Amino acid sequence: MKAIVYKGSNSVNCEYRKEPKINKSTDVIVKITLTGVCGTDLRIYSGNFPGAKDVVLGHEAIGNIEEIGKDVTTIKVGDRVVIDPTLFDGKCYYCQKGFHNLCDNKANTETGVDKDGTFAEYIVMPEDFVYLLPDTISDDRAVLIEPLTCVLNNLEALKLTFDDKLVILGGGPIGTLFAMVAEKMALKTVIVEKRPERLNFLRNILSNSEVVDANDKNYIDGIVKKFGRKPNAVVDATGCLFEEALELVDKGGRIVLMGFNSNYKATISPLYITNNAITIIGAGDYNNMFIRAIDMAENIDLEKLITHRFKLSEAEDAFKILVGEKNVSDKNEIMKVVFEM
């Protein structure tokens, strides 16, 4: 089968790999239909997130069940499923307490990081880590369910309510997904972004969120003026704007740190956080969110995020385009990229 393999910093290759086989009686083999490129994939590619050399990348995917182990009872051949890539053992201290996202035994089980992932024609998964998709959700919408689970996990941790004034820093796919959900819940939602093409894209797909240009040096003052005071909820969807989030959030407010960047370090004043009663939230990976995300996907046009499609054989070009090393053939803003089989 074809697969996109990580070869080291700034290097991927489309290679032929052996098709996976059933290893345990509760395994299933999924024939991938669509698989999305996540910021984590790009950070692995760029050397900003640890990934195993020669691993098949990718973890956001849907597909059809090709084969099942003899003890599989909840899924049958031909079923259309979404993959939950964050495997946990269910036995460690944290899993026993219900914190599956904090499992102690994730080594060599992180799909697309240190375990072969979804940028391939097939993948083998445990039965418990695939979820049946309803016919009412299209493939294009379904492939964004996994990132939606990330957003819902952070929204739950933020405890967003109807009277919150929310600012999201970063208008990439995750920040935009956050806005698409939050604008249905919060009193006011603002998303902040720098890239001109992306600003236009956001204005076109968000129905009830204000889009603010971060290139305006006084954008924070503008938000405060519009809200009447600072926002009481801020999300850093970039992984590198914690200090800006602290400057922006109101007294007694909450900050969710959602973006991943292993190279970013922040200089903060603990006294400022204490004196202003600011809550800093790190929600970790999602925990038991897939059923809720599937239900919510019925009512959100997630597919609007998809802007570009590639074949697995175009992997090298796709990654170079995504990190800005190569120009895309069209002039559309790159937001969500998917590989289709």
C-alpha positions as CSV (number, residue, x, y, z in Angstrom):
1,M,0.0,0.0,0.0
2,K,1.0,3.6,-0.4
3,A,1.9,5.5,2.8
4,I,3.5,8.9,3.7
5,V,6.5,8.2,5.8
6,Y,8.4,10.7,8.0
7,K,12.1,10.6,7.1
8,G,13.4,13.3,9.4
9,S,13.2,17.1,9.8
10,N,11.5,18.7,6.6
11,S,11.4,15.3,4.8
12,V,8.6,13.0,3.9
13,N,8.3,10.4,1.3
14,C,5.5,8.4,-0.3
15,E,6.5,4.7,0.0
16,Y,5.1,1.3,-0.5
17,R,4.5,-0.5,2.8
18,K,3.0,-3.9,3.6
19,E,-0.7,-3.8,4.3
20,P,-1.4,-4.1,8.0
21,K,-2.8,-7.4,9.4
22,I,-5.1,-8.3,12.2
23,N,-2.9,-8.8,15.3
24,K,-5.5,-9.3,18.0
25,S,-9.0,-10.8,17.9
26,T,-10.5,-7.4,18.6
27,D,-8.6,-5.6,15.8
28,V,-10.2,-4.1,12.7
29,I,-8.6,-3.0,9.5
30,V,-9.8,0.3,8.1
31,K,-9.5,1.2,4.4
32,I,-8.9,5.0,4.6
33,T,-11.1,7.3,2.5
34,L,-10.0,10.7,3.7
35,T,-7.3,11.8,6.1
36,G,-6.6,15.3,7.2
37,V,-3.3,17.1,7.9
38,C,-3.1,18.4,11.4
39,G,-0.8,21.1,12.9
40,T,0.9,18.3,14.8
41,D,1.8,16.6,11.5
42,L,3.3,19.9,10.3
43,R,5.2,20.4,13.6
44,I,6.6,16.9,13.3
45,Y,7.7,17.6,9.7
46,S,9.3,20.9,10.7
47,G,11.1,19.4,13.7
48,N,9.0,21.2,16.3
49,F,7.3,18.2,17.7
50,P,8.9,14.8,18.4
51,G,8.0,12.1,15.9
52,A,9.6,8.7,15.2
53,K,11.7,8.4,12.1
54,D,10.1,6.2,9.4
55,V,6.7,6.3,11.1
56,V,3.6,6.7,8.8
57,L,2.2,10.2,9.7
58,G,-1.4,11.2,10.2
59,H,-4.2,10.7,12.8
60,E,-7.3,12.4,11.5
61,A,-9.2,9.9,9.3
62,I,-12.3,8.2,8.2
63,G,-12.8,5.0,6.2
64,N,-14.6,1.7,5.7
65,I,-14.0,-1.5,7.7
66,E,-12.2,-3.9,5.4
67,E,-11.6,-6.8,7.9
68,I,-12.5,-7.6,11.5
69,G,-11.0,-9.9,14.1
70,K,-13.0,-12.9,15.3
71,D,-14.1,-11.3,18.6
72,V,-15.2,-8.0,17.1
73,T,-18.9,-7.4,17.9
74,T,-19.7,-3.7,17.4
75,I,-18.5,-3.1,13.9
76,K,-19.0,-5.1,10.6
77,V,-17.2,-5.2,7.3
78,G,-18.3,-2.3,5.1
79,D,-19.2,0.1,8.0
80,R,-18.0,3.7,7.6
81,V,-16.1,4.8,10.7
82,V,-14.1,7.7,12.1
83,I,-10.8,6.8,13.9
84,D,-9.9,7.7,17.4
85,P,-6.1,7.9,17.3
86,T,-5.3,8.5,20.9
87,L,-4.9,4.9,22.3
88,F,-5.0,4.3,26.0
89,D,-4.5,1.1,27.9
90,G,-7.5,1.5,30.3
91,K,-5.4,0.0,33.2
92,C,-3.1,2.7,34.5
93,Y,-3.8,4.9,37.5
94,Y,-5.2,7.8,35.4
95,C,-7.3,5.5,33.1
96,Q,-8.8,3.9,36.2
97,K,-9.8,7.4,37.4
98,G,-11.5,8.1,34.0
99,F,-8.6,10.3,32.7
100,H,-7.9,8.3,29.6
101,N,-6.3,11.3,28.0
102,L,-3.6,11.2,30.7
103,C,-2.8,7.5,30.2
104,D,0.7,6.7,31.6
105,N,1.3,4.1,28.9
106,K,1.1,6.0,25.6
107,A,4.6,5.2,24.5
108,N,4.5,3.6,21.0
109,T,0.7,4.0,20.9
110,E,0.5,7.6,19.5
111,T,-1.0,7.1,16.1
112,G,1.0,9.1,13.5
113,V,3.6,10.1,16.0
114,D,5.4,6.9,17.2
115,K,2.9,4.4,15.8
116,D,2.0,4.1,12.1
117,G,-0.8,6.5,11.3
118,T,-3.5,7.3,8.8
119,F,-1.6,8.8,5.8
120,A,-1.9,5.4,4.2
121,E,-4.4,3.3,2.3
122,Y,-5.0,1.0,5.3
123,I,-4.6,1.1,9.1
124,V,-5.2,-1.5,11.8
125,M,-7.0,-0.3,15.0
126,P,-8.6,-1.8,18.1
127,E,-12.3,-2.1,17.8
128,D,-12.9,0.3,20.7
129,F,-11.1,3.1,18.8
130,V,-13.3,3.4,15.8
131,Y,-16.8,4.9,15.8
132,L,-19.6,4.3,13.4
133,L,-20.7,7.3,11.3
134,P,-24.3,8.1,10.5
135,D,-25.2,8.4,6.8
136,T,-26.3,12.0,7.4
137,I,-22.7,13.1,7.8
138,S,-20.7,13.5,4.6
139,D,-17.1,12.3,4.2
140,D,-15.8,15.8,4.0
141,R,-17.6,16.7,7.3
142,A,-16.7,13.5,9.0
143,V,-12.9,13.8,8.4
144,L,-13.0,16.9,10.7
145,I,-14.6,15.1,13.7
146,E,-11.3,14.3,15.3
147,P,-10.2,17.9,15.4
148,L,-13.7,18.8,16.6
149,T,-13.2,16.5,19.6
150,C,-10.1,18.6,20.5
151,V,-12.1,21.7,20.4
152,L,-15.0,20.3,22.5
153,N,-12.5,19.0,25.1
154,N,-11.0,22.5,25.5
155,L,-14.5,24.1,25.4
156,E,-15.6,21.9,28.3
157,A,-12.4,22.8,30.3
158,L,-13.1,26.5,29.6
159,K,-16.6,26.1,30.9
160,L,-17.9,28.6,28.3
161,T,-21.3,30.1,29.1
162,F,-23.9,32.3,27.4
163,D,-22.6,35.5,29.0
164,D,-18.9,35.0,28.2
165,K,-16.9,37.3,25.9
166,L,-14.4,35.1,24.1
167,V,-11.3,35.9,22.1
168,I,-9.5,33.2,20.1
169,L,-5.9,34.0,19.2
170,G,-5.1,32.3,15.9
171,G,-7.3,31.7,12.9
172,G,-6.0,28.4,11.7
173,P,-8.2,25.3,11.4
174,I,-8.4,24.7,15.2
175,G,-9.0,28.3,16.0
176,T,-11.6,28.5,13.3
177,L,-13.3,25.3,14.5
178,F,-13.3,26.7,18.0
179,A,-15.1,29.9,16.7
180,M,-17.6,27.8,14.7
181,V,-18.7,26.1,17.9
182,A,-18.3,29.0,20.4
183,E,-20.3,31.5,18.4
184,K,-23.3,29.3,19.1
185,M,-22.6,29.4,22.9
186,A,-20.9,32.6,24.0
187,L,-22.3,36.2,24.2
188,K,-19.6,37.5,21.9
189,T,-16.8,35.7,19.9
190,V,-13.8,37.3,18.3
191,I,-11.1,35.5,16.4
192,V,-7.7,37.2,15.8
193,E,-5.5,36.4,12.8
194,K,-2.6,38.1,10.9
195,R,-2.6,36.6,7.4
196,P,-4.6,38.8,5.0
197,E,-5.9,35.8,2.9
198,R,-6.9,33.9,6.0
199,L,-8.8,37.0,7.4
200,N,-10.9,37.1,4.3
201,F,-11.5,33.3,4.5
202,L,-12.7,33.6,8.1
203,R,-15.1,36.5,7.4
204,N,-16.7,34.3,4.7
205,I,-17.3,31.2,6.7
206,L,-18.0,32.5,10.3
207,S,-21.6,33.6,10.7
208,N,-21.5,35.2,14.2
209,S,-17.9,35.9,15.1
210,E,-16.0,39.1,14.6
211,V,-12.7,38.7,12.8
212,V,-9.9,41.0,14.0
213,D,-6.6,41.8,12.2
214,A,-3.7,41.2,14.5
215,N,-1.5,43.4,12.3
216,D,-3.2,46.4,13.9
217,K,-0.9,47.2,16.9
218,N,-3.9,48.5,18.8
219,Y,-6.1,45.5,18.2
220,I,-6.3,44.7,21.9
221,D,-7.6,48.3,22.6
222,G,-10.1,47.8,19.9
223,I,-11.5,44.6,21.4
224,V,-11.7,46.2,24.8
225,K,-13.5,49.2,23.4
226,K,-16.0,46.9,21.5
227,F,-16.6,44.7,24.6
228,G,-16.7,47.6,27.1
229,R,-13.9,45.8,29.0
230,K,-11.4,43.0,28.5
231,P,-12.7,39.5,27.5
232,N,-13.2,37.0,30.3
233,A,-12.2,34.0,28.2
234,V,-9.2,33.7,25.9
235,V,-8.0,30.8,23.8
236,D,-4.4,30.5,22.5
237,A,-4.9,28.3,19.5
238,T,-1.4,29.0,18.2
239,G,0.8,27.6,21.0
240,C,2.9,30.7,21.2
241,L,0.8,33.6,22.4
242,F,0.4,32.9,26.1
243,E,1.9,36.3,27.1
244,E,-0.5,38.0,24.7
245,A,-3.4,36.1,26.1
246,L,-2.4,37.2,29.6
247,E,-2.3,40.9,28.5
248,L,-5.7,40.5,26.9
249,V,-7.8,38.6,29.5
250,D,-9.8,40.4,32.2
251,K,-9.5,40.0,35.9
252,G,-11.0,36.7,37.0
253,G,-10.8,35.5,33.5
254,R,-9.8,32.1,32.0
255,I,-7.1,31.2,29.5
256,V,-7.0,27.9,27.6
257,L,-3.6,27.0,26.1
258,M,-4.6,24.9,23.1
259,G,-1.9,25.1,20.5
260,F,1.2,22.9,20.5
261,N,4.7,24.3,20.1
262,S,7.5,22.5,21.9
263,N,10.0,25.2,21.2
264,Y,7.9,28.1,22.7
265,K,8.8,29.4,26.1
266,A,6.8,32.2,27.9
267,T,8.0,34.7,30.5
268,I,5.2,35.4,33.0
269,S,4.6,36.9,36.4
270,P,3.0,34.5,38.8
271,L,2.1,37.4,41.0
272,Y,0.1,39.0,38.2
273,I,-1.9,35.8,37.7
274,T,-2.5,35.5,41.4
275,N,-3.5,39.2,42.0
276,N,-5.8,39.1,39.0
277,A,-7.3,35.7,39.8
278,I,-6.6,34.4,36.3
279,T,-7.2,30.7,35.6
280,I,-4.8,29.0,33.3
281,I,-6.1,25.8,31.7
282,G,-4.3,23.0,30.0
283,A,-6.9,20.5,28.9
284,G,-4.7,17.8,27.4
285,D,-5.9,15.4,24.8
286,Y,-9.7,14.8,24.4
287,N,-11.3,12.4,26.8
288,N,-14.4,10.5,25.7
289,M,-15.5,13.1,23.2
290,F,-16.1,11.2,20.0
291,I,-19.8,10.5,20.4
292,R,-20.5,14.1,21.4
293,A,-18.5,15.3,18.4
294,I,-20.3,13.0,16.0
295,D,-23.6,14.3,17.3
296,M,-22.5,18.0,17.1
297,A,-21.1,17.5,13.5
298,E,-24.7,17.0,12.4
299,N,-25.2,20.8,12.9
300,I,-21.9,22.4,12.0
301,D,-20.6,22.9,8.4
302,L,-17.2,21.5,9.2
303,E,-16.5,20.8,5.6
304,K,-16.2,24.6,4.9
305,L,-12.7,24.4,6.3
306,I,-11.4,22.1,3.6
307,T,-9.6,24.1,0.9
308,H,-7.1,21.7,-0.8
309,R,-6.9,18.0,-1.6
310,F,-3.9,15.9,-2.5
311,K,-3.1,12.3,-3.3
312,L,-0.7,10.4,-1.1
313,S,1.8,10.4,-4.0
314,E,1.8,14.3,-3.8
315,A,2.9,14.2,-0.2
316,E,6.2,16.1,-0.7
317,D,4.6,18.9,-2.6
318,A,1.7,19.1,-0.1
319,F,4.0,19.5,2.9
320,K,6.2,22.1,1.2
321,I,3.1,24.1,0.3
322,L,1.8,23.9,3.9
323,V,5.0,25.1,5.5
324,G,5.4,27.9,2.8
325,E,8.3,26.4,1.0
326,K,6.4,26.1,-2.3
327,N,3.5,28.1,-3.8
328,V,0.1,26.5,-4.3
329,S,-1.1,26.3,-7.9
330,D,-4.3,28.2,-7.1
331,K,-4.7,31.5,-5.2
332,N,-7.1,30.2,-2.5
333,E,-6.0,30.5,1.1
334,I,-4.8,27.2,2.5
335,M,-6.8,26.2,5.5
336,K,-7.5,22.5,5.8
337,V,-5.7,20.0,3.6
338,V,-6.8,16.4,3.1
339,F,-5.3,13.4,1.4
340,E,-7.9,11.4,-0.5
341,M,-7.4,7.8,-1.7
